Amino acid sequence: MRRLSVLVCLLALTACAPAPEAPAPQEPKDTGGVDWAIAIHGGAGVRHSRVPPEAEAAYKEGLRRALELGRNMLEEGASSLDVVESVLATLEDDPLFNAGKGAVFTNEGTHEMDAAIMDGRDQNCGSISGVKTIRNPIHLARKVMDESRHVFLMGSGAETFAAEQGLEIVDPEYFFVQRRYDQWQRVVEKERNADAEKSGKSAGRPEGKLGTVGAVVLDRHGNLAAGNSTGGMTNKRFGRVGDVPVIGAGTYASNRSAAVACTGFGEQFIRNTVARDVAALVEFGGLDLEAAARKLIFERLDEGDGGLVAVDSRGNMTLTFNSEGMFRGAADSSGRFEVGIWADGE
């Protein structure tokens, strides 16, 4: 009887106890309100004094063409990697930009091009440097990522691999652009007069346009990708390689944080691992994308060193630079579509 009484009391207490609280409803994930987003750059360091109105219009038109291609591909459901590759190939074919057809001259009077591409899903990536006969270096970077066991190929080895992959090989003369040749001659003369290079050591950050082309993309599937392509620094020597093909310095992408493509004084971006640090500040530091980019560009780098474009996993974008201008553009599924050069947005 005593056991029955205890059992009855326990049942009564259980019935009177408050029911456990239901889990709080989860907040919907902030997607930024967009299905896809793309940002591109065509180089930082440009100055008003060096871009007459007619040239400014031509640069903006080149950016629009590339951005329209990316927008159309993303609307049709293309992957972020395919969009990055196609957009950069378009910019490589435009002689206005320092990549592919418009690549600058080295000290030896040749063209040495670098490129990189990275997949935000798994950090798979491909980089190439010092190629001289590949019409579209970004295609070769993609082949390195997809068709080789390696991440980074250089020089003649990269060109041998390109030929094996059936990529378009051109005579080095293809890359000649008179404007670039004249630019090179002015730099050579200036360095000669100022004795700017002693024992092969540079006098510091180069003046004028610090050119690269780059793209960062978030596709409809939620995947990020980043890529860059460049002809490097005018009058560069000794096989110099900048930040573009150095994963984490000029190029980086991770679905956990952001896709970042940098442009500017490459040595500074390498020293400060800018692309990776932006992504790390988002992933581990709790900063939003804009704050992370500004911290690196305005607090870590020197004024005039360059800039970057980036997009995060929610479709937020930033186009941040500390130079007088940066050729750039951005578009997303909300209807945003803009190109600009100067800090005032124009």
Helices and strands as residue ranges (DSSP letters): H 2-16, E 37-44, G 48-50, H 53-75, H 80-92, G 100-102, E 113-119, E 125-131, H 137-147, E 152-154, H 155-164, G 172-175, H 178-194, E 213-218, E 224-230, E 251-253, E 258-264, H 266-271, H 274-283, H 289-294, I 295-300, E 306-312, E 317-321, E 325-332, E 337-342
